[in-house]
Amino acid sequence: MKRYSMLLITSFLMIVASIFCALYFTNGSSHDDSRLRGNIVVYTTLPAENVAPVAEAYEKSHKIRVTFVPMTESDLKDRIKETGKADLILTDSRVLRRNAADGWLQPYISEYGDSVSDRFKDDRGFWTGLWYDPVVFCVNTDYMQRLPHIPASWKELDQLQNYRLGITDFMAADNAANIYMFMVAQNGEDSALNYMKQLHPHVVQYAKYLSTPARMTGMGEADISVVVQSEALRYIGDGYPLKIIYPDEGTAYTLTGIGLLINCPNGDNAKEFINWMLTDEPQLAMMNNGFYFMPANGSLMAAKQFAGKNVVLYDQLADYPEKERRQLLDRWLKEVRFGR
């Protein structure tokens, strides 16, 4: 069982902040007096606040303007059909795989991607994973002191008695739904559904936002939460009394990657941006703004600093088509969320 200590997190964030500042003062000192030498357009399903620091950092260091256009998966599906208007897509690997299969991406193999695990990239070069966010148990440290044994697996969490659980509503966000989708892919729908039925009586609230369960646990409103690691790390960095536990038998995750669109108007600039996205600089930019993800490029400094870099991930993909995904969620909603 692997857990973060408060001291490790604090020390790491201080080191990251120092390196980030050094990079920015070096790369950005003449930003105001420099003329931009190009631009790229990136369609993304990520929130604007996640990608804004990346765009700012790249413009400072490379004098290329990056215009991120946030949208839903459904909108992305329609927008990329109008080829020649955007250069890249930054989105969930599930979406990247689908668009590669449908012919909307062109291959580009970056030399910076050599250190990216094969499981995190397309073997033909149509897309490359940049970072991933595993699902973890986030435990209140005061509650931990009262436990004779801390749950280290999904099975042990199911066996725990008299606890309050925080979790995000699977209908509220794709990242939350991924928890259930991966369980279905790994163990089968009936098994996943029965497991969720066992957890249901302990759920304090099916939260609307990904961040809420970690916050509730940190404030003592829940004892344990099932959350994405990035949200747990953010609250630990803010001083909340939390510990992270990685399920021993494996866990769900969200892998974010990047792909080059066909007929992109700024191909050379887009390829240069892909190369940069596989370095430490975008990771530092996000960390400085409170976004903590695990780099897919295992050679990066940020990857080496994560105590949980060897976290066990589920080996089955959860690439269900939109219609089937909706059917799975509808059954969970009926039999678990509002079941009796």
C-alpha positions in Angstrom: 0.0 0.0 0.0 1.4 3.3 -1.1 0.5 6.6 0.6 1.6 10.2 0.3 2.9 11.9 3.3 2.2 15.6 3.9 5.9 16.4 4.1 6.6 14.8 0.8 3.9 16.6 -1.0 4.8 20.0 0.5 8.5 19.5 -0.3 7.8 18.4 -3.9 5.5 21.4 -4.6 8.1 23.8 -3.3 10.7 22.3 -5.6 8.3 22.4 -8.6 7.4 26.0 -7.9 11.1 27.0 -7.8 11.9 25.2 -11.1 8.7 26.7 -12.7 9.7 30.2 -11.8 13.2 29.8 -13.1 11.9 28.5 -16.4 9.4 31.3 -16.8 11.8 34.1 -16.0 14.2 32.6 -18.5 11.7 32.0 -21.3 9.3 34.9 -20.7 11.5 37.9 -20.1 11.2 39.4 -23.6 7.6 38.3 -24.2 6.1 41.8 -24.4 8.6 43.0 -27.0 8.5 39.9 -29.2 6.3 39.4 -32.3 4.4 36.1 -32.5 5.7 33.9 -35.2 2.6 31.8 -35.7 -0.4 30.2 -34.1 -2.2 26.9 -33.7 -5.8 25.9 -32.9 -6.5 23.1 -30.5 -10.0 21.6 -29.9 -10.2 20.1 -26.4 -12.7 18.5 -24.1 -10.8 19.7 -21.1 -12.0 22.7 -19.0 -10.6 26.1 -20.0 -8.9 26.5 -16.6 -6.8 23.4 -17.2 -5.4 24.4 -20.5 -5.0 28.2 -20.1 -1.7 27.9 -18.2 -0.3 25.6 -21.0 -1.2 28.1 -23.7 0.4 31.0 -21.8 3.6 29.0 -21.1 4.0 28.0 -24.7 3.4 31.5 -26.1 6.0 32.9 -23.7 8.6 30.3 -24.6 8.0 29.7 -28.3 6.2 32.9 -29.5 3.4 30.7 -30.9 -0.2 31.5 -29.9 -2.2 28.5 -28.9 -5.9 28.9 -29.1 -7.7 26.2 -27.1 -11.4 25.8 -28.0 -13.1 23.9 -25.2 -16.2 21.8 -26.2 -18.1 18.7 -25.3 -17.3 15.3 -26.9 -20.5 15.6 -29.0 -19.4 19.0 -30.3 -15.9 17.7 -31.0 -17.4 14.9 -33.1 -19.1 17.5 -35.3 -16.5 20.2 -35.4 -13.6 18.0 -36.6 -15.6 17.1 -39.7 -15.0 20.7 -40.9 -11.4 20.0 -41.7 -8.8 22.7 -42.1 -10.1 24.8 -39.2 -8.0 23.3 -36.3 -4.7 21.6 -36.0 -4.9 19.3 -32.9 -7.3 17.7 -30.5 -6.5 17.3 -26.8 -8.9 14.9 -25.2 -9.5 11.6 -23.5 -7.7 8.6 -25.1 -11.1 7.0 -25.6 -12.1 9.9 -27.9 -8.7 9.8 -29.6 -9.0 6.1 -30.4 -12.4 6.6 -31.9 -11.4 9.6 -34.1 -8.2 7.8 -35.3 -10.4 4.8 -36.3 -12.8 7.2 -38.2 -9.9 8.7 -40.2 -9.8 12.2 -38.6 -6.3 12.0 -37.4 -2.9 11.8 -39.2 0.1 10.0 -37.8 3.0 11.9 -36.1 5.6 10.1 -34.1 7.6 12.5 -31.9 11.0 11.6 -30.7 9.9 12.9 -27.3 7.4 10.1 -27.2 9.9 7.3 -27.0 9.7 7.2 -23.2 5.9 7.0 -23.3 4.6 3.5 -22.4 3.1 1.6 -25.3 -0.2 1.4 -23.4 -0.4 5.2 -23.4 0.0 5.8 -27.2 -1.2 4.6 -30.5 1.2 2.1 -32.1 0.7 3.7 -35.5 1.4 7.2 -34.2 -2.1 8.7 -34.6 -2.1 10.0 -31.0 0.2 10.1 -28.0 -0.8 10.2 -24.3 0.4 13.1 -22.3 -0.8 12.5 -18.7 -3.1 10.3 -16.8 -5.2 10.6 -13.6 -5.8 7.4 -11.6 -8.8 6.9 -9.3 -7.7 6.6 -5.7 -9.0 6.3 -2.2 -8.7 9.5 -0.3 -8.8 9.0 3.4 -9.2 11.5 6.3 -6.2 11.1 8.5 -8.2 11.6 11.7 -10.5 8.8 10.6 -7.4 6.6 9.7 -6.2 6.7 13.3 -9.4 5.0 14.4 -9.1 2.2 11.9 -7.6 -1.1 12.9 -6.8 -1.7 9.2 -6.8 0.8 6.3 -8.5 -0.6 3.2 -5.9 -1.2 0.5 -8.1 -2.6 -2.2 -11.6 -2.4 -3.7 -12.4 -5.6 -1.9 -11.4 -4.3 1.5 -13.3 -1.1 0.9 -16.4 -3.2 0.3 -15.8 -5.0 3.5 -15.4 -1.9 5.6 -18.2 -1.1 8.1 -19.7 2.1 9.4 -18.0 4.7 7.3 -19.1 7.7 5.2 -18.2 7.6 1.5 -17.9 10.5 -0.9 -18.0 10.0 -4.6 -18.9 12.0 -7.7 -22.2 11.3 -9.5 -21.3 9.2 -12.5 -23.8 11.3 -14.5 -22.1 14.5 -13.6 -18.7 14.1 -15.5 -17.0 11.8 -17.9 -14.1 11.4 -15.6 -16.5 10.2 -12.8 -18.3 7.8 -15.2 -14.9 6.3 -16.1 -14.7 4.7 -12.7 -17.8 2.7 -13.4 -17.0 2.0 -17.1 -13.6 0.6 -16.2 -15.2 -1.6 -13.5 -17.6 -2.9 -16.1 -14.8 -3.6 -18.6 -12.7 -5.3 -16.0 -15.2 -7.3 -14.1 -18.4 -7.4 -16.1 -21.6 -5.3 -15.8 -23.4 -7.4 -13.2 -20.3 -7.6 -11.0 -19.7 -3.9 -11.2 -23.3 -3.1 -10.5 -23.4 -5.3 -7.5 -20.3 -3.7 -6.1 -21.8 -0.3 -6.4 -24.9 -1.5 -4.7 -22.7 -2.6 -1.7 -21.1 0.9 -1.6 -24.4 2.8 -2.0 -25.6 2.7 1.7 -22.3 4.4 2.8 -22.5 7.2 0.2 -23.0 10.6 1.9 -23.5 12.4 -1.3 -23.3 11.8 -5.0 -21.5 15.0 -5.7 -21.9 17.2 -8.7 -18.2 18.1 -9.1 -15.0 16.0 -9.2 -13.5 18.1 -6.4 -16.3 17.8 -3.9 -15.6 14.3 -2.4 -12.0 15.2 -1.6 -13.0 18.5 0.0 -15.7 16.7 2.0 -13.2 14.2 3.2 -10.7 16.8 4.1 -13.3 18.7 6.1 -14.5 15.6 8.0 -17.8 15.4 6.2 -16.9 12.0 4.8 -14.4 9.4 6.0 -13.2 8.1 2.6 -13.8 9.3 -0.9 -13.3 7.7 -4.3 -11.7 10.4 -6.4 -9.3 11.2 -9.2 -5.8 11.6 -7.8 -5.4 15.2 -9.1 -8.2 16.4 -6.9 -6.8 14.6 -3.9 -3.4 16.1 -4.5 -4.8 19.6 -4.8 -6.4 19.5 -1.4 -3.4 17.9 0.2 -1.3 20.7 -1.2 -3.8 23.1 0.4 -3.1 21.5 3.8 -6.2 19.3 4.2 -5.6 16.2 6.4 -5.8 13.5 3.7 -3.9 10.4 2.6 -3.9 8.8 -0.8 -4.3 5.0 -1.2 -3.9 3.2 -4.5 -6.1 0.1 -4.8 -3.9 -3.0 -4.9 -5.8 -4.9 -7.5 -5.8 -2.0 -10.0 -7.9 1.1 -10.7 -9.6 3.2 -13.3 -7.9 6.2 -14.9 -8.4 8.9 -17.4 -5.6 9.2 -20.0 -5.4 12.6 -21.8 -3.6 12.7 -25.1 -3.0 14.7 -28.2 -3.6 14.0 -31.9 -2.8 15.8 -35.2 -5.9 16.5 -37.3 -6.0 15.8 -41.0 -5.7 18.9 -43.3 -4.4 21.0 -40.3 -3.5 24.5 -41.5 -0.4 24.8 -39.2 1.2 21.4 -39.4 4.8 22.3 -38.5 3.8 24.5 -35.6 1.4 21.8 -34.4 4.1 19.1 -34.5 6.5 21.4 -32.5 3.7 21.9 -29.9 3.3 18.1 -29.6 7.0 17.8 -28.9 6.8 20.4 -26.2 3.8 18.9 -24.6 5.9 15.8 -23.9 8.4 17.8 -21.9 8.4 18.9 -18.2 7.3 22.5 -19.0 3.6 22.0 -19.5 3.5 19.8 -16.4 5.1 22.6 -14.4 2.7 25.1 -15.8 -0.3 23.0 -14.7 1.2 22.2 -11.3 1.8 25.9 -10.6 -1.9 26.4 -11.2 -3.0 23.5 -9.0 -3.4 20.8 -11.5 -1.5 17.6 -10.7 -1.4 14.8 -13.3 0.9 11.9 -13.8 3.0 12.3 -17.0 2.7 9.5 -19.6 6.4 10.3 -20.4 8.1 8.3 -17.7 11.5 10.1 -18.2 10.1 13.5 -17.0 11.2 14.9 -13.6 7.5 15.2 -12.6 7.0 11.4 -13.3 10.0 10.5 -11.2 8.8 12.6 -8.2 5.4 11.0 -8.0 5.5 8.4 -5.2 2.6 6.5 -7.0 4.2 6.3 -10.4 3.9 2.5 -10.2 0.2 2.5 -9.5 -1.6 -0.5 -10.9 -4.0 0.4 -13.7 -6.8 -1.7 -15.0 -5.7 -3.5 -18.1 -9.1 -3.5 -19.9 -10.1 -0.5 -21.9 -13.5 1.1 -21.4 -14.1 2.3 -24.9 -17.8 1.9 -25.0 -19.7 3.6 -27.8 -21.8 6.6 -26.7 -25.1 4.7 -26.9 -23.8 1.7 -24.8 -22.2 4.1 -22.3 -25.5 5.7 -21.8 -27.3 2.4 -21.4 -24.8 1.3 -18.7 -25.2 4.6 -16.8 -29.0 4.4 -17.1 -29.0 1.0 -15.5 -26.7 2.2 -12.7 -29.0 5.2 -12.2 -32.1 3.1 -11.9 -30.7 0.2 -9.8 -28.2 2.0 -7.6 -28.5 5.7 -7.5 -32.2 5.7 -7.1 -32.7 2.0 -6.4 -34.3 0.6 -3.3 
